[in-house]
């Protein structure tokens, strides 16, 4: 190998160490490594120190700038960005909860609840990006744990693992699959794959993995307390919700509607035609137009908006000038200087004065009596407002309020468009799976449809794109190119062949395990981009051996990050809410790593013969 090969290997080793030690963010470290390779390459060429200048017959070199940044404009990066944007409409309309929450209504036990949770999540993850699915399911799972009075740690890790396993089943299930598929097509001898081709490995791995999680969690998962408990919030908001006329809750009992045991919230009374029912019975039937008075903590009040068949009872909320897609929920603390102090919300004309509607009021840890519009404001009252998106910025420095802050993850939902969003995503999947449209084209059409149908705005779609993931993929592809052009990949491949004795099955296992270990320490996309050139080169060096099975091994292994919190982004997402420790991942996820490895070693040679 030439000096460029050793330099590239050194850069990759430093990168792996830096990523494992968490010196900085992943995107910054990968980008800095690519910059080092390109800079040294340009300087060596300028001073005629590169191998081709020293030896005209040399064929190895550090990549040019154009080659290094080519990954940022690759088809895989564009497709992943479009899929991120397409899923935003599903998140903002509550489509994900609509598609899954009905399965979680009446589980008989914790094991039954786990099975009801992981099966639909794995199914959805086969067709959607894992991260937004897990993000959307976190509050659903939190509510489930509260209702069943069990630790949320019993559900969060299986949720993440189910999303990872489901993503292995299709070409669009994870960003890693899309990236590896793009690399296969660009490699000599590569061929197109069918949409469901990864399912030969992914489906049996998912089924066995679900069985393992539902059975093994009883002994391997420990009860943990979340790092931050929202139930410690002493504030008790009072909010009025109306039963939508003709909606799904009209005619149902309190029990059947699922309103009896809401976590962090209780139904205080019902108003119906001037009559007030204070002792609400579980069997009491709801009628169209009923006003339900709930009392509880902020997070639970926000979650009320997600219940289909309920809407904010305040007429003022319906008169807010901004459209629903341009509104958010805001908390504001009333100051003594507020001109509406000692006046009722209705008398003071709050909406007219501030352009926002009061939908809930909190006064310490006690309930605020009376109808919401008749509440007389006092200094220190905390108001939950349905306000235009610009309200937080425009009112932050006003003397009328001590504090104005947007409620996190509480954009005003558009539940009436949830079915539209689900329809758009379904059509996108069908178009891509049938081959009627290319995946990139189908994703582009889905984004446009989401925006045109007002499931999301163009701004929200842009914000939904995880740019750090795209930077990691683009830069990692550039480093992978350097491994190829400098001959480093071929050199490492020769070493693997030497250790494996040129046995294709041993090489396949070595490629899989190396990729899996890299994934556990760094990130799935970076691991795939770094390991793919070596795997393809190793397979191509063996006479009569097809490189495709080795690429499939990289695709599956790069997603098999179960044993550490860093192995996959969704593992980190549940780390805090589940109150987990590092050993929990090792104890519960380590065996799952071995299960997927065993399935891959059986299925890959059977479906894609090595020779």
C-alpha positions in Angstrom: 0.0 0.0 0.0 1.1 3.6 -0.7 1.4 6.3 1.9 -2.0 7.6 1.0 -3.5 4.2 2.0 -1.8 4.4 5.4 -2.8 8.0 5.9 -6.5 7.2 5.2 -6.4 4.2 7.5 -4.9 6.4 10.2 -7.7 9.1 9.7 -10.4 6.4 9.9 -8.9 4.9 13.1 -8.7 8.4 14.7 -12.3 9.0 13.6 -13.5 5.7 15.1 -11.8 6.5 18.4 -13.1 10.1 18.5 -16.7 8.8 17.8 -16.4 6.1 20.4 -15.2 8.7 23.0 -17.8 11.3 22.0 -15.2 14.1 21.5 -17.7 16.1 19.5 -20.9 15.6 17.5 -20.9 12.9 14.9 -21.5 15.2 11.9 -18.6 17.5 12.9 -16.1 14.6 13.4 -16.9 12.9 10.1 -16.8 16.2 8.3 -13.5 17.1 9.8 -12.0 13.8 8.8 -13.1 14.3 5.2 -11.6 17.8 5.3 -8.3 16.4 6.5 -8.2 13.8 3.6 -9.0 16.4 1.0 -6.6 19.0 2.3 -3.7 16.7 2.5 -4.6 15.4 -1.0 -4.5 18.9 -2.5 -1.3 19.8 -0.7 0.5 16.6 -1.7 -0.5 17.2 -5.3 0.6 20.9 -5.2 4.0 19.9 -3.9 4.3 16.8 -6.1 4.4 14.5 -3.1 1.5 12.3 -4.1 2.2 8.7 -5.2 1.3 9.5 -8.9 3.8 12.3 -9.0 6.5 10.1 -7.4 5.6 7.0 -9.5 3.8 7.6 -12.8 2.6 3.9 -12.7 0.8 4.3 -9.3 -2.9 4.0 -9.4 -3.8 5.0 -5.9 -4.5 8.6 -4.8 -6.5 10.7 -2.3 -9.8 11.8 -3.7 -10.2 15.2 -5.3 -12.6 17.7 -3.9 -15.2 16.8 -6.5 -15.0 13.1 -5.6 -15.0 13.8 -1.9 -18.2 15.9 -1.9 -20.0 13.8 -4.5 -21.7 11.9 -1.7 -23.7 15.0 -0.6 -25.5 15.1 -3.9 -26.0 11.4 -4.1 -29.4 9.9 -4.8 -29.5 8.3 -1.3 -29.0 11.7 0.5 -31.8 13.3 -1.6 -34.1 10.4 -1.0 -33.5 10.3 2.8 -34.1 14.1 3.0 -37.4 13.7 1.1 -38.6 10.9 3.4 -37.8 13.0 6.5 -40.0 15.8 5.1 -42.8 13.4 4.0 -43.2 12.0 7.5 -43.7 15.5 9.1 -47.3 15.6 7.9 -47.9 12.3 9.6 -46.5 13.6 12.8 -48.4 16.9 12.9 -51.7 15.3 12.1 -51.4 12.6 14.7 -51.5 9.9 12.0 -48.9 7.7 13.7 -50.9 7.6 16.9 -54.1 7.0 14.9 -52.5 4.0 13.2 -51.2 2.4 16.4 -53.0 3.6 19.6 -56.2 1.6 19.0 -54.1 -1.5 19.6 -53.1 -0.3 23.0 -56.4 0.4 24.5 -57.1 -2.6 26.8 -54.0 -4.8 27.2 -54.4 -7.6 29.6 -50.8 -7.6 30.9 -47.4 -6.0 30.4 -46.4 -8.8 28.0 -49.7 -8.3 26.0 -49.0 -4.6 25.9 -45.5 -5.1 24.7 -46.8 -7.4 21.9 -49.5 -4.9 20.9 -46.8 -2.2 20.9 -43.9 -3.8 19.0 -45.9 -5.4 16.2 -47.4 -2.3 14.7 -44.2 -0.2 15.3 -42.1 -2.8 13.5 -44.7 -2.8 10.6 -44.7 1.0 10.3 -40.9 1.1 10.6 -40.6 -1.0 7.5 -42.0 1.8 5.4 -41.2 5.0 7.4 -38.1 6.5 9.0 -37.6 5.0 12.5 -36.9 8.3 14.3 -40.2 10.1 13.8 -42.1 6.9 14.6 -40.4 6.5 17.9 -40.8 10.2 18.6 -44.5 10.0 18.0 -44.9 6.9 20.1 -43.1 8.1 23.2 -46.1 9.9 24.7 -48.4 7.0 23.7 -46.1 4.6 25.5 -45.8 6.9 28.5 -49.6 7.0 28.8 -49.7 3.2 28.5 -47.2 2.8 31.3 -49.2 5.1 33.6 -52.5 3.4 32.9 -51.0 0.0 33.6 -49.0 1.3 36.6 -45.7 -0.2 35.4 -42.3 1.3 34.8 -42.0 2.8 31.3 -38.6 1.1 31.0 -40.6 -2.1 30.3 -41.7 -0.5 27.0 -39.3 2.1 25.7 -36.4 -0.2 24.8 -38.6 -2.8 23.1 -40.1 0.2 21.2 -36.7 1.2 19.9 -35.7 -2.3 19.1 -38.9 -3.0 17.2 -38.4 0.1 15.1 -34.8 -1.0 14.2 -35.9 -4.6 13.4 -38.8 -3.4 11.2 -36.5 -1.1 9.3 -34.5 -4.0 8.1 -37.4 -5.4 6.1 -37.5 -3.0 3.1 -35.2 -0.7 1.1 -36.8 2.4 2.5 -37.0 1.1 6.1 -33.9 3.0 7.2 -31.5 5.6 5.8 -28.8 3.0 6.0 -30.7 0.6 3.6 -31.2 3.4 1.1 -27.5 4.4 1.3 -26.1 0.9 0.9 -28.5 0.2 -1.9 -27.3 3.3 -3.7 -23.7 2.1 -3.2 -24.5 -1.3 -4.6 -25.9 0.2 -7.7 -22.8 2.4 -8.2 -20.4 -0.5 -7.7 -19.1 -2.7 -10.5 -21.3 -5.8 -10.8 -24.0 -4.3 -8.6 -27.7 -4.9 -9.5 -31.0 -3.5 -8.6 -32.8 -4.9 -5.5 -36.5 -5.5 -5.1 -38.3 -3.2 -2.6 -38.9 -6.2 -0.2 -35.7 -8.1 -0.9 -34.1 -7.2 2.5 -37.1 -8.9 4.2 -35.6 -12.3 3.5 -33.3 -11.5 6.5 -35.3 -8.7 8.1 -38.7 -10.5 8.5 -37.4 -13.6 10.3 -35.1 -11.5 12.4 -38.1 -9.3 13.4 -40.4 -12.2 14.2 -37.7 -14.0 16.3 -36.7 -10.6 17.9 -40.3 -9.8 18.9 -40.6 -13.3 20.5 -37.4 -12.7 22.3 -38.4 -9.3 23.6 -41.8 -10.3 24.9 -40.5 -13.4 26.6 -37.0 -12.2 27.7 -38.0 -8.8 29.0 -39.6 -10.4 32.1 -36.2 -11.4 33.3 -33.7 -9.1 31.5 -35.5 -5.8 31.8 -35.4 -4.0 35.1 -37.7 -1.4 36.4 -36.2 2.1 36.1 -37.4 5.5 37.0 -37.4 8.1 34.2 -34.6 10.7 34.4 -37.2 13.4 34.4 -40.7 12.8 35.7 -43.4 15.1 34.5 -45.7 13.9 37.2 -43.7 16.0 39.7 -45.2 19.2 38.1 -47.4 20.7 40.9 -49.5 22.9 38.6 -53.1 21.9 38.0 -54.5 23.3 34.8 -58.3 23.5 34.3 -59.4 23.1 30.7 -62.7 22.8 28.9 -63.1 20.3 26.1 -66.2 19.8 23.9 -67.5 16.5 22.5 -67.6 17.0 18.8 -71.1 16.7 17.4 -71.4 13.5 15.4 -67.8 12.5 16.4 -66.6 9.1 17.5 -67.1 9.8 21.3 -70.7 10.9 21.1 -72.9 8.1 22.5 -70.1 6.3 24.3 -69.7 6.0 28.1 -66.9 7.7 29.9 -65.3 4.2 30.4 -65.6 3.2 26.8 -64.3 6.5 25.5 -61.1 6.0 27.5 -61.6 9.2 29.6 -61.8 7.6 33.0 -58.1 6.9 33.8 -56.2 9.5 31.9 -52.7 9.8 33.2 -52.1 13.0 35.1 -55.6 14.2 34.5 -59.1 13.7 35.8 -62.6 14.5 34.6 -64.0 16.9 37.2 -67.4 17.6 35.8 -69.6 17.7 32.7 -71.8 20.6 31.6 -74.8 19.8 29.4 -77.4 22.4 28.5 -76.9 24.4 31.6 -76.9 21.4 33.9 -73.7 20.4 35.7 -72.8 16.8 36.6 -70.1 16.8 39.2 -70.0 13.1 40.3 -69.2 11.7 36.9 -69.9 8.0 36.7 -67.9 5.6 34.4 -71.1 4.5 32.8 -72.4 8.0 32.0 -73.0 8.5 28.3 -71.5 11.4 26.4 -73.6 13.5 24.2 -72.8 15.8 21.3 -71.9 19.2 22.6 -71.1 18.1 26.2 -68.5 20.4 27.8 -66.0 18.3 29.8 -64.0 20.0 32.6 -60.6 18.4 33.0 -58.0 19.1 35.7 -54.4 18.0 35.5 -50.8 18.7 34.6 -49.6 20.5 31.4 -48.4 17.5 29.5 -51.7 15.7 30.0 -53.7 18.8 29.0 -51.7 19.0 25.8 -52.4 15.4 25.1 -56.1 16.0 25.3 -55.8 17.7 21.9 -54.8 14.3 20.4 -58.0 12.6 21.4 -60.2 12.3 18.3 -63.7 13.5 19.0 -62.7 16.2 21.5 -61.9 19.8 20.7 -61.2 23.0 22.7 -64.6 24.2 24.0 -63.6 27.9 23.9 -65.3 29.9 21.2 -62.4 32.3 21.4 -60.0 29.6 20.2 -62.0 29.2 17.1 -61.8 33.0 16.4 -58.0 33.2 16.6 -56.9 34.9 13.4 -54.1 32.6 12.5 -54.9 29.3 10.7 -54.5 26.1 12.7 -51.3 25.1 10.8 -49.7 28.4 11.9 -50.5 28.2 15.6 -48.8 26.7 18.7 -49.5 26.4 22.4 -47.8 28.9 24.7 -47.5 29.3 28.4 -47.7 32.8 29.9 -47.5 33.9 33.5 -49.7 36.9 34.4 -47.8 39.8 35.9 -49.3 42.5 38.3 -48.9 45.0 35.4 -51.2 43.1 33.1 -54.2 45.4 32.4 -56.6 42.4 32.6 -55.8 41.6 36.3 -59.0 41.5 38.4 -61.1 41.0 35.2 -62.6 37.9 33.9 -61.1 36.4 30.7 -64.3 37.1 28.9 -64.8 40.6 30.3 -61.2 41.7 29.6 -61.5 40.5 26.0 -58.2 38.6 26.1 -58.4 37.3 22.5 -59.1 40.8 21.2 -56.3 42.3 23.3 -53.6 39.8 22.6 -54.7 37.8 19.5 -54.6 34.6 21.4 -57.2 32.4 23.2 -56.9 31.1 26.8 -57.6 27.4 26.7 -56.5 26.5 30.2 -55.6 28.2 33.5 -53.4 27.0 36.4 -53.3 28.6 39.8 -50.8 26.7 41.9 -51.8 23.1 42.8 -55.5 23.7 43.1 -58.4 23.7 40.6 -59.7 27.1 39.4 -63.5 27.0 39.9 -66.1 28.2 37.5 -66.3 28.4 33.7 -63.1 29.3 31.9 -64.5 32.6 30.5 -65.6 33.7 34.0 -62.2 33.1 35.7 -60.9 36.3 37.2 -57.2 36.7 36.4 -54.7 37.1 39.3 -51.0 37.8 39.2 -49.1 34.5 39.0 -51.8 32.7 37.1 -50.3 30.5 34.4 -52.3 30.6 31.1 -52.1 28.0 28.4 -52.7 29.9 25.1 -53.7 28.9 21.6 -51.7 31.6 19.8 -50.1 32.4 16.4 -46.6 31.1 15.9 -45.2 34.6 16.2 -46.8 35.2 19.7 -43.8 34.0 21.7 -41.4 36.3 20.0 -43.6 39.3 19.9 -44.8 39.1 23.6 -41.6 37.9 25.2 -40.5 41.4 26.4 -44.0 42.7 27.3 -44.6 43.8 30.9 -48.0 42.1 30.9 -46.4 38.6 31.4 -43.5 37.4 33.6 -42.7 34.6 31.2 -43.8 33.6 27.7 -42.6 30.3 26.4 -43.8 27.9 23.7 -44.8 24.5 25.0 -42.4 21.9 23.6 -43.8 19.4 21.1 -47.2 21.0 21.3 -47.9 22.5 17.9 -51.7 22.7 17.3 -52.5 19.4 15.7 -54.6 18.9 12.6 -56.4 15.6 13.5 -59.0 16.2 10.8 -56.2 15.6 8.2 -54.8 12.5 9.8 -56.5 10.2 7.3 -55.2 12.3 4.5 -51.6 12.0 5.8 -52.0 8.2 6.2 -53.4 8.0 2.6 -50.5 10.0 1.2 -47.9 7.8 3.0 -49.7 4.6 1.9 -49.8 5.7 -1.7 -46.1 6.5 -1.5 -45.2 3.1 -0.2 -47.5 1.3 -2.7 -46.0 3.3 -5.6 -42.4 2.5 -4.5 -43.1 -1.1 -3.6 -44.9 -1.9 -6.9 -42.2 -0.3 -9.0 -44.7 2.1 -10.5 -42.5 5.0 -9.3 -38.9 5.2 -8.2 -38.5 5.6 -4.4 -37.1 9.1 -4.8 -39.9 10.2 -7.1 -42.6 8.7 -4.8 -41.1 10.5 -1.8 -41.0 13.8 -3.7 -44.7 13.4 -4.7 -45.5 12.6 -1.1 -43.9 15.8 0.2 -45.7 17.9 -2.3 -49.0 16.2 -1.5 -48.5 16.8 2.3 -47.9 20.5 1.7 -50.7 21.0 -0.7 -53.2 19.2 1.6 -52.0 21.3 4.5 -50.9 18.4 6.6 -47.8 20.4 7.0 -46.3 23.6 5.7 -43.2 23.9 3.6 -41.4 25.4 6.6 -42.4 22.5 8.8 -41.3 20.1 6.2 -37.8 21.7 6.0 -37.5 21.7 9.8 -38.4 18.0 9.8 -35.3 17.1 7.9 -32.5 15.9 10.1 -29.6 17.7 8.5 -27.0 16.2 10.8 -27.9 12.7 9.4 -27.5 14.0 5.8 -24.1 15.5 6.7 -22.9 12.3 8.3 -24.0 10.2 5.2 -22.5 12.7 2.7 -19.2 13.0 4.5 -19.0 9.2 5.3 -19.5 8.4 1.6 -16.6 10.7 0.8 -14.4 8.9 3.3 -15.5 5.6 1.8 -14.4 6.9 -1.6 -11.0 7.7 -0.1 -10.8 4.1 1.2 -11.4 3.0 -2.3 -9.2 5.4 -4.3 -6.2 5.0 -2.0 -6.3 1.2 -2.0 -6.9 1.2 1.8 -10.1 -0.8 1.4 -8.3 -3.4 -0.8 -5.5 -3.7 1.7 -7.9 -4.3 4.6 -9.9 -6.7 2.5 -6.7 -8.7 1.8 -6.0 -8.9 5.5 -9.6 -10.2 6.1 -9.1 -12.8 3.4 -5.8 -13.9 4.9 -7.3 -14.3 8.4 -10.4 -16.0 7.0 -8.4 -18.4 4.9 -10.2 -17.2 1.7 -13.3 -19.0 3.0 -16.4 -17.0 1.7 -18.5 -18.0 4.7 -15.8 -16.9 7.2 -15.3 -13.7 5.3 -19.1 -13.0 5.4 -19.1 -13.5 9.1 -16.1 -11.3 9.6 -17.7 -8.5 7.5 -20.9 -8.7 9.5 -19.3 -8.7 12.9 -16.9 -5.9 12.0 -19.8 -3.8 10.8 -21.9 -4.6 13.8 -19.1 -3.6 16.2 -18.5 -0.3 14.4 -22.3 0.4 14.6 -22.3 -0.1 18.3 -19.5 2.3 18.8 -20.2 5.0 16.2 -23.3 5.4 14.0 -25.1 3.1 11.6 -24.6 5.3 8.5 -20.9 6.0 9.2 -20.3 2.3 9.8 -22.0 1.2 6.6 -20.1 3.8 4.5 -16.8 2.8 5.9 -17.3 -1.0 5.8 -19.0 -1.3 2.4 -15.8 -0.6 0.3 -13.9 -3.2 2.3 -16.7 -5.8 2.0 -17.1 -5.3 -1.7 -13.4 -5.4 -2.3 -12.9 -8.6 -0.2 -15.7 -10.4 -2.1 -14.4 -9.2 -5.5 -11.0 -10.6 -4.6 -12.3 -14.1 -4.3 -12.7 -15.9 -7.7 -16.3 -16.7 -8.5 -17.7 -15.0 -5.4 -20.7 -12.7 -5.7 -20.2 -9.4 -3.7 -23.9 -8.8 -3.2 -24.3 -11.1 -0.2 -21.5 -9.2 1.5 -23.3 -5.9 0.8 -26.5 -7.3 2.3 -24.5 -8.3 5.4 -23.3 -4.7 5.7 -26.8 -3.4 5.3 -28.3 -5.6 8.0 -25.3 -5.4 10.4 -25.2 -1.6 10.2 -28.7 -1.4 11.6 -28.1 -4.1 14.3 -27.1 -1.7 17.0 -28.8 -3.1 20.1 -26.1 -3.4 22.7 -25.3 0.3 23.4 -27.3 3.5 23.6 -25.1 4.9 20.7 -25.8 2.0 18.3 -28.8 3.7 16.9 -30.5 7.1 17.2 -33.7 5.7 18.6 -31.7 4.0 21.4 -30.6 7.4 22.6 -34.1 8.8 22.3 -35.4 6.4 24.9 -32.3 6.5 27.1 -33.6 9.4 29.3 -37.3 8.8 29.3 -36.7 5.1 30.2 -34.2 5.9 33.0 -31.9 3.3 31.5 -28.3 2.5 32.3 -25.6 1.4 29.9 -25.8 -2.2 31.2 -29.5 -2.4 30.4 -28.6 -2.2 26.7 -25.9 -4.7 27.0 -28.0 -7.2 29.0 -31.1 -6.9 26.8 -29.7 -5.9 23.5 -26.6 -8.1 23.4 -28.5 -11.4 22.9 -30.6 -9.6 20.2 -27.4 -8.8 18.4 -26.5 -12.5 18.4 -30.0 -13.5 17.3 -29.9 -11.2 14.2 -26.3 -12.4 13.4 -27.4 -16.0 13.5 -30.5 -15.3 11.3 -28.3 -13.4 8.8 -25.7 -16.1 8.6 -28.4 -18.6 7.7 -30.5 -16.5 5.4 -27.9 -14.6 3.4 -26.1 -17.5 1.8 -29.4 -19.3 1.2 -31.1 -16.3 -0.6 -28.0 -14.8 -2.2 -25.6 -17.7 -2.9 -22.0 -16.8 -2.2 -20.7 -18.5 -5.3 
